[in-house]
Amino acid sequence: MLTIPTLQIADIELPAGMERLRELAYDLWWSWSPAATRLFTWIDPDHWRRYHNPVELLINVEPHHWQRLLSDPEFVQAYETVINELDAYHTRERWWSRHAQALRGPVAYFSMEFGLHESLGVYSGGLGVLAGDHAKAASDLGIPMVGVSLLYRSGYFRQTVDADGFQQHIYPDYDFARLPVLPVQSPAGGVLTVPVDLPGRIVQAAVWKAQVGNVPVLMLDTDVPLNDPADRPITGSLYVRGREMRLCQEIVLGVGGVRALRALDVTPAVWHMNEGHVAFLGLERARERVLQGEGLGDALKAVAQNAVFTTHTPVPAGNEQFDLGLVQRYLGPWIQEVGCDPEAALSLGAEGGNFNLTVLAIRLSTRVNAVSKLHGEVSSAMWRHLWPDAPPNPVSAITNGVHTETWVGPEMRALYAKHLRPDWESHLLDPELWARVSEIPDADVWAAHRSQKERLIRFVRERVRTQTARHGRSPDELRELERLFDPRALTIGFARRFATYKRAVLALSDLDRLRRLLSSAERPVQMIFAGKAHPADRAGQDLIRRLFLLTQDEFRGKIVFLEDYDMEVGRMLVQGSDVWLNTPRRPQEASGTSGMKSPVNGGVNLSILDGWWVEGYRGDNGWAIGSDAVLPDAAAQDAADAASLYQLLEEQVVPTFFEKDPDGVRRRWVRIMKSSIESVVLPFSAHRMVRDYAETTYLPAATARNGMA
C-alpha cells in the first residue's frame, strides 16, 4: 500500500484501549463495513444518524460518555472485532497478487470529483460516485493506485425546494478539520503545498488526503493564506458557472496534481484521466520532459504512451471547452517554458473554434475508452477524425460498474451470506456464486427486499416531514405523513441529475394514464423522485418545479420528490425500490450506474435501451422501454417512449407485481428479481470494471513505457 504521510489536526481525545478509533475514522473502509458503521452508531446514535461523519462524532464525544461505553463488554468486543476486520482487510491476499504482474509504480487516477461518502460532500453525482467506486474496487482487488482531485471548501451545492417548487442552492462552508481528510505532510515538515503557474502569479495548493482502504486520494486546496484573496476561491465550489474560474480549477488539478505526486516522490506507472477536466496533467508532464532536454514533439508522444483516458458523455455540454483566447492567456507560462508556438499549443485541443479538453486528452493518450459498448460506438463516431488514419472504432469500451458492498442493503447482504457463502463479498467475480441465486427460497428473497423497502418508506416519511415542515404545513398535516406511502404498493424509484436529456418527467407526460396507474386501490403504485439540476440549468430546474407541484396537488401521497439528493438518498432508494426507472433520450446516456445498484437489492430495471442496459437487458431480468431505434424528431421520440413506458406498466410490470400464488408468494416477480441479481451483479460490478482496466489498459500502458514516468 502506498503510504502518504499526514498531519493530525482534529481535536480527538480517546480513552485507553480505544486509540485506533482515530485510524478507523480516517480510513473510509468504514463506509462499506456494516460492523464499523454499527460501532459508530453505538457511540452516539443521534449524532451518527444526523451526520454520518466519524471524525466529527469522535470530536464531540464527552469523556463521561466513554466511561459508560467502556463499562459495556459488548461494546468493547464490537470495537475489537472491527479493528481486527480492518487489519484483516489491509493484509489479506488480493486478486492483483494472484493474477497480475506488479506495476513499477501506482496508477495515478485523476478525477474532478470523488464520491466516497455523503460525509465528504465534494461530489455532484455519477462521475464522482463512479470515481469513488473505482478507488474502492482498486483497494479491494489490491491494484496499486493513488487518486488525485480537488478539495472544495463549499463542495457541490446543497439543494432545497421551496413551497412554490423552486430549487434553492445552499453552499456549505466545510471545516476540513472535522471531515475524514488529513493534510499531507511535506518532506520538510508542515503541510505540503505545491505551486501552480497562472498568468502573472503563482498559486499555492495545499494537499490533503482521504484514505480509501488501500488507496490514498490526494485533494488540492487553494484556500490557504499563502494565496491572494482572489485566488483562494479557485477550489471553492465544484463545477462553478464562471468559465475562467472553471479553467483555473482544471489547471490547478492537472498541473498541481502532477506536482503533488512529484513532491511526494510518487512515480506513477500509468496516468488515468477520468474525463477531460483533468487533461492539463499531460501538458505538465510534457513540460517536465522538455526541461530535461527532450524536444516538445517527442515529449508529447512519450507522455501519451502510458496515459489512459476515459470519456464519460456524448452530450456536448459534458465535453469541456473554452474560448481559444482565454486558454492562450492561461497557457502563456507553459508556452514560454517549452518554447512552443502559441498556435501549435492551441492546436492540441482545437475543435470547432474552441479549446476542447476531451480533444486534448485524446491527443495526450494512446488508450481511450468509453463507459459502455454503445457509448464506445457513439464516441468513435464523434471523435474518429482525431486519429490520422480514421479507424472505424478508435474508442474502446470498458463498461462501468458499481462497488457492490457500498450499495447493497443489510438484509440482502445477510441473505447472500446465509444462502451463497458467508464471505460472498470476496467472491464477487465468481460466476458459480451468482448462479446459485436461483436456489434461494422465494419467500426469503422477497422478505429481505421487503424489509429494505419498509426502511425506505420510513426514510421517505421522515424526509418529507422535514421538507413539509419548512414550508409551514400544520401539525395535523405533518401527522398525516405517518401514513405516507404503502409498503404493499409497487414502489418505483428515479434518482439522477435533472439534465433535460435524462427526461425525468417522461412518466408524467400523460397525466390521465398516470392517474389511472396511481389511483388503483387493488394494485397501488407509488413513485419516488430525487435529483439536482445544476444552478445554471434553468430547464432542469423547471422540470423539478413541474414535478414538485404535482406532488403537492392531485398526486399528493402517490409521488414524492426528495430534496438534496446525495449518496445517502441514493443508497436508500436503490436498496428499497421495487422498480428502477431510467428514461434518457437514446443514445445520450453514456452508461448510467444507478440501475446497476438496484438489482443486488432485489430491484428490477425498467429502462430505455441506452448505456449499460443495452448490455444488461436479456428479456427475463427487467423491461426495455421502446426500441433501439432513434427517431430524428425529439418530440416524436419522447411520445413513442412515453407510450411504451405506460404500456409496459399497465400490461406487464403492475400485473406481474401483484400476481400471487395461492400461498401468497409473488413467484413470477421473484423469478424476475432473481434473474436481475444473477445477470447484473457480477458483470456490472466495479470489481469487474477495475479488473478490465487493469488487464486491458493499465498493464499494456505500463509495459509500453517500461514503467517510466
N, C-alpha and C positions, 0 to 999 in steps of 0.2 A: 504493500500500500504506500502511495506517495505521501510523505509526511510534510506538512506545511506548518512552520512554527507560528504560534499565535500568542497574543497577549490577553490576559484576563482583565475584564473591565467591570463586570456585573458585581454588585454587592450581594453576594450569596453566602450566607453562613449556614453550614451544615453540621449536624451533630456527629460525634464519633461513630464510626460504623456506617455512616450514610454518605461518605465523601464522594463516592462515584456517581451520585445523582447528578453532579455538575457535568461530568463527562457524558452521561446519558442524555442530559438536556440539550447538549450541543452536538449530538450525533443524530441526525434526522432519521436514522434507522428506526427510532421510536415511532415515527409516523406510520410505519406499516407493521408495527408489532402490537398486537392486541394486548399482550401482557404488559408492555411498557405503558400504553395509554391507560390501562386499568390501574396501574400503580400511581400514575399522576392524578387520576381521578380520585383515588383513595386519599391522597394527601389533602386535597381541597376540592370536593365535588363542584361547589358553586363556581369557584374560580375557573376550573377546567372547562365546565360547560359554557362559560361565557367567552373565554379567550383561547382555549386550546393551545396555550403557549407555556411550555415547561419552564423557560427561563424566567418569565415574569412571575409564574407561580412560585418558584423557589425563592425569588427575591422577597416575596410578600409573606412567606410563612413565618409566623411568630414563634419564638423559642418554646413557649409553653405548649404550643401545638405539637412540636416534635416530641415532647415528653409523653404526650398521650399516645402518639403513633408508635414510639419505641417500646411502650409497655404492651403493645399488641403483638404477640408472637406470629400471628398470621401475616401481619404487615411486614415484619422483618423477614419472614420466609419468602413473601412475594418479592421483596427487594432483592434478596439473594438469588432467587430464580431468574429475575430479569437480567441482573448483571451477568449471571452465568450464560444466559441466552445471548447477550451482547458479545461476550467473549467468544462463544462458540461460533457466532456469525462471522466474526472477523478472522477466525483461524481455520475454518472448515475448508476442505478441498473444494475447488471450483471447476466449472466447465473449462475455463481457459487453460488451466494447468493440465487438464486431461486430454484436450482435443486440439490445442493450437500451440504453435511455437511462440516464444516470447518476443515482444517488440523491444527494440532498443530505445525505449522511452515511451511515455504515455501518449494516448490520443488526446489532443487539445480540442475540446468541443466548445466552440463559441456560439452563443445564442443571445439575442437581445433580451430574453426573459427566461426565467426558470420558474415553473410552477411546482414547488416542492411540497408545500403545505399551506393551508389558509393562514397560519400564524405568521408567515413571511410573505406579505402581500405585494410582491414585486413581479406579478404576472398579470396578464389580461385574459388569457383563455387558451385555446387549442395549441398554439405554437409553444407557449411556455410550459403547459402541462405535459406536452409531448417531450420537451427537453428534460423536464423533471423525471418522467418515467424512463427516459433513455439513461439518465445518470443512475437511477435506482437499479435498472436491469444490468447495467455495466458493473455495478457493485456486486450484485448477486452472482453474476457469471465470472467475476474476477478479472474483467478486462481492465488493464491499466488506463485510467482516464483522469483528466482534470478539466472541469468546466470553467468557462470564463464568461462573465456577464457584467451588468451594471447593478449597483445597489441604489434604488430610487428612494429618496427621502420621503416622497409622498406616494410612492407606489403607483398603482393604477387607481383610478377614481373609485370611491365607494358610491353605490347607487341607492337613492331613494326615489319613490314615485309619489308625487303629491296627490291630493284628493281629486284633482282635475286630470290626473293621468300624465302629467309632465315629468319626465325624468330629471332629477336633480343630481348634480355632481359634487361630491364631497371629497376633498383631498386631505388625507390624514398627514400628520407630521410625526413620522416614526422616530422613536428613540431607539437607535440601534443597540444601545447597551441593554435593552430589555427584549431583544429578539435573539433567536438561535443562530447568531452570527458572531464572529470574533475578528478583531483587527489582526492582520498578518504582521508578524514581527520582521523587521528588516535585518539583514546580516549584521548591521552595525548597532542594532538595538532600536527601540522605538517602533512606531508604526511605519510600515513600508509605504512610501509614496513613489509614484513614477511620473515623469514629465511627458506631456503631450504638446507638440508644437501646433499652435493655431496662429492665424495671421496677427503679427505684431506682439505676440506674447506666448508664454509657456504656461500651460495649465497643469497643476499637480493633481493626481488622482490617488487617494488613499485606497489601500487594498484590504478587503475583508474576505473572510472565508466562511462558507456554510459547508459543513461536513455531511455528506450523504452516504452513510455506510462507509465503504472504502473509497469513495470518490469525493475529493475536495472540489468545491465550486468557488472560484475566486470572483469577487464582485468589486467593481471600481466605483469610487465615490468622490466627486469633485466638491462636495460641500464641506470644505476644510478651510481654516483661517489663512492658509498659505495663498489662497486664490483671491483675486479681485471679486468684490461682491457680485459683479455682473456675470462672473463665470461659475460661481458656486452652484447656481440652479441647473447647470447642464445635466446633472443626473437627478434632477428634482422629480420629474414625473415620467412615467412610461408612455411612449407614443404621444409626445406633445404635438400640438397643432402647427406651431411655427416651423416652417421648413428649414430655416437656418439653424435653429436650435436642434432640430432633429439631426441635421448633418453633423453638428458638433457632437451630439451623443454618439453617433456611429463612428466618428473618427476617434473619440476617446475610447470606445470599446475595442475597435480594431487595432489601433496603434498602441494604446495603453495596455491592452491585454497581452500583446506580444512582449512589451517591455516588462510587464509584471512577471511573466514566466522567466524572462532572461534574468531579472533581478534575483529570482529565487533559484537560479541555476537549474531550471527545468528545461530539458531539451526534448520537445515532442518528436515522436517518430512520424506522426500523422497529424494534419491540421484539418479539422472538420468544421466547415462553415454551415451552420444551421440557418438557412435563409440569407438573403443578400445584405441584410442590415450590417453584417459583420465583415463585409468584403475588404475593407481597408486594411485588414491584417495582412493581406497578400502584398500590398504596396509597402508596408513596413518591413516585411521580411525581405523584399527585393532591395529596399534601401540598405539594409544591413549588408547584403552581399556586395552591393556596389561600393560601399565604404571599405570593403575588404579587397577591392581591386577588380571585381568582376564587372564585365560590361552589362548594361541595363538589360539588353535583349536576352542574354544568357541568364541573368538573374531572374527575370520574369519566367523563363522556361523552367528554371531549376525549382523555384518555389511551387510551381504548379504540379510538379511530379508527385509530391506527397500531400497534395491538398485535395480534399473531398468536399463537394458542395451539394447540399440538399435544397431543392426548391420546393416550396410548400403551396403555391397557389397559382392558378392561371388567371386570376382576376387582376386586371391592370393596377388597381389601387394597392394591391399587395406586393407589387414589384416596385420597390422604392426607386424614385427618380427625382432628379434635381436640375435646376437651371444650370446650364454649362458655365456661365459667367461666375455664378456663386461657387461652383466646385473649383474652377480655376483659381479663384482667390484663396480658397482653403487648402488647395494642393500646392500653393506657392512655395512653402518651405520644402516640401518633398521634391518638387520640380527642380529647385535650386540645388539641393543636395545631390541628386542623382544626375544632374546635368542633362535634363530631358527637355525637349521642345514642348511648350505648353499644348500645342495641337496634338502632338503624339500622346501626351499624357491623357488628354480628354478622350482620345480615340479608344482608350482601353474600356471605357464604359459608354461610349456614344451610342445612342439608339433613339431614332425618331426625334432628333433635335434636342434631346436631354441627356443627362448623365444617369445611366440606369445601373443600380448596384447588382441586380441579377446578372446583367451582361458582364460587369466587372468580375463577379465571382466565377462565372463560367470561363472567362478568359484566363483566370488565375488558378484554375484547377484542371485536372485531367480526368477526374471521375465525377460525373454529375448524375444525380438520381432524383427522381420524383418519388412521391409517397404513396402511390398505388399504381397498378398496371394501366388503368385508364388515364390517370394523370400523366404517366410516362408518355403515352401516345400523344396527349394534348400538348405537353411541354416540348416534345420532339418537334411537333408541327410549328409551335410558336418560335422556337429558337434554333431550328435547323440551319438557318442562314449564317449562324455564327461559326459554324465549322467549315473549313476551307473546301472540303470535298462533299459537303451537304449529305452526310449519311442518312439513311431512312429513319433510324431510331438512335440518335446520339444521346438521348437522355434515358438512362436505365430506370428501373423501378425497384424500390425496396418498400413494400407496403408497411405503413405504420402499425404499431402495436401498443398495448397498454400494460402498465405494471399491475398484474393481477392482484397481488397482495394489497396494494393501495386501495383498490376499488371493490373487492369482494366484501360482502356484509358478514357479520359474525355468525348468523345461523347457517348460511350457505357454506361458510368456511368449515363450521363444525360438521355439516352434512358430509362434505368431502372427506374430512378426517375419519369419520366413522365408517363410511362405505367404500372409499377408494383406498386410502392409506393414510396413517397419521401424519406423515411428513410429505403430503401431496404437493405442498408449495415448492419443494426441492426437486420435483419431478414434472414440472410444467411441460417440458418438451418430450414427454413420453407418450406416444400415441395410444399405447395399450391402456394407460391410466384413464384416458378420457373415453375410450371405447367401453369401459365398464360403467359409464353413467347410466346406460340403458337398464342395468341390473338393479339400480337403486329403487326401492319401493315408491310407487307413485305418490302415495299418501305422505311419505317423508319429504319428497321434493316439494310438494305443494305446501306442507306445513312450514318448512323452513322459509320459503319465499313469502308465505302469508304473514309470518311473524315480522319479516323485514318491511313488508307493506304496511302493517299496522304501525310500526315505528315511523315510517314516512308520514303517515296521516297525522300522528301526534305532532311531528315536527311541523307539518303544514299548518295545523291549528295554532301552534304557538307563534309561528312567524306571521301568519295573517292577523292574529290578535294584536301583535305589536304594531304592525303596519296600520291596522284599522284604528287602534287607539290614538295613534299620532294624527289621524285625520279627524279626530273629535267625535267618534261614534259614542253612543250612550252605553252605560254599563249593561243594560239589557241586551243590546246588540252584540256586545263583546261576549256575554254569557252564551248567546246562541251559537257562537263559534265552537263551543264544546261538542257540537253535533255536526260540525263541518266535515264533509266527506264521509263516505260509507266504505268500510273495509270490504264489503261484499261486492262493490262496484268494480267494473273494469276500469283500471286506472292507467291513463296514457300520459307519458312524460315527454317533455320537449324542453331542452335547455342548450343554448348556444348563443353566440353573438347575434344580435339583431341586424346583421347586414342584410340588405334587401334581397340579394340573390339566394339567401337561405330560406326565404319565403315562410317566415314564422307563422303568418296568418293565412296560409293556404287552406287550413282546415276551417277557417271562418268565412270562406268565400261564398258559401251557400247557406245562409242562416236558417232557412226553412228545413233543409236536410239535417243540419247540425242540431236544430231544436228537437226534431223527432228522435235523433240518436240519444240526446242527453235527457229527455223527459220521460223515458220509459221506466215505470215502477218495477216491472218484472225483470228488465235487463238494464240496470242502471250503468251509466258511463260517466266518468269524470276526467278532467284534463288539468294537468299542472304545467305551467309555462314559467321559464326563468331565462334571463339573459340581459346583457347590457348592449346598448348602442353607443358607439364612440361619441364623445362630446361634439365632434364636428359632423357627425352623421345625422342630419336632420330627418332624412327619410326613415332611418331606422328608429329614431325616437318617436316619429309619428306612428309607426307600427306598434310600438309599446303602448302609446296612448290609446290607440284604437282597441287593442286587446284589453287593456286595463278597464276601460269604460264598459266593455261588455261584461267583465267580471263583476261590475258594480250594478248592473242593470238586470236584464232578464236571465242571464246565465249565472247570476249570483249563487254561490254554493255548488255549482257544477263545473266552473272553470275558475282557477285561481292563477294569479301572477305573483311569484315570489321575487321580491326585490333583492338587490345586492347579491347577484349570482357570484359564487366563489366555489372553491374546491369542496367545502363542506356541503353546500347546497347540491353540488354535482354528485357527491357521494350518496347523499340521501336519496336523490331522485333515481339514480341508476340502480340502487340497491332495492328500491321498493316499487318501482313502476312495473306493471304487467306488460305494457307495450311501450317500446321506444320509437317515437315518431321522428322522422327526418325527411325534410321536403325541399332540398336545394334545387335550383334550376340547373339541370344537367347541361354541360359537364363541368360546372364551376366549383364543385366540391372536390378539392384535391384528394382528400382521404376521408376526413371526419373520424374522430375516435370515440365520441360519446357512445355511439351504438355498439362499439366493441366492449364497453364496460357493463352493459346491461345483461348479456347472456350468462356470464358467470354467476349472476344473481338470480337466474331463472327468468329474466326478461326476454321478450321476443321483439324482433325488429319489424317495423312497418316503414319502409324507406323507398325513396327514389333509387333507381339503379344508377347510382353515381358513387364515385370514390371507392371506398373499400367494399361496399355492399355488392358491387358487381362481382367481386371475387367471393364474397361470403355467402351470398344467396344461392340456395340449391333446391328450393321448392318445398322442402319439408321443415324448414327451420325459421320460418317467418314469411313475410309478404313483400312483394315488389310492387311499388306504385307505378302505374303507367308502363311504358316500354323503354327500350334503349334508343328509340328514335328521338331526334331533336328537331322540333319544328322551327322554321325560320321566324315565325311571329311569336314573340314572347307572350302576348296575351292569349293566343290560341294554345300555347304550351301550358300556361297556367290553368286554363279552363279544362284542358284534357286531363292534366294531372289531378286536379281537384275532383273531377268526375270519377276518376279511377279510385282515388282515396275514399270517397264516400261509398262507392260500390263495394270496395273491399271491407270497409267497416260494417256496412249493412248486411252483406251476404255471407261474409266469411269470418271476420275477426270476432264480432259481437256474438253471433250464433254459436261459434265454436267455444268461446269462453264460457258461456252459460250452459253448455250441454254437459249433463252429468249422467253417470251410470247409476243404476239402481242403488248402489252402495254409497252414492253421494260424491264420488270422486270424479274430477274433470279429466278423464283419461285421455281424450283426444288432445286437450290443451296441454296436459303434462307431457304427452308424447312430443309435441312441438317444442316445449321447454327443453326437454332432454336433447332433442336434435340440435337446438340452438346452442346448448352448452357444449355438446360433443364436437360440433363443427366450427365453433368460433374461438373458444378459449385458447387452444394451443396455437393455431395458425395466426391469430391476431393478438398474441401476447408480445410484450416488449422484449421478453427473453428471446423469442424467435427473431424479432426485428434486429436486436443488437447482435445476435449471432450472425445474421445475414450480413450486417455491416462489417463485422469482424472478418468473415470469410471472403466476402466479395469486394470489399473496398479497403479496409484498414490494412490487412496483410499485403495485398498487392501494392498498395500505395507505399507502404513502408519498404517493401522489397525493391520497388523501382528507385527509391532514393538511398537504399542501403542504410536506412536509419538516419540519414543526415538531416540537419535542422533546416 
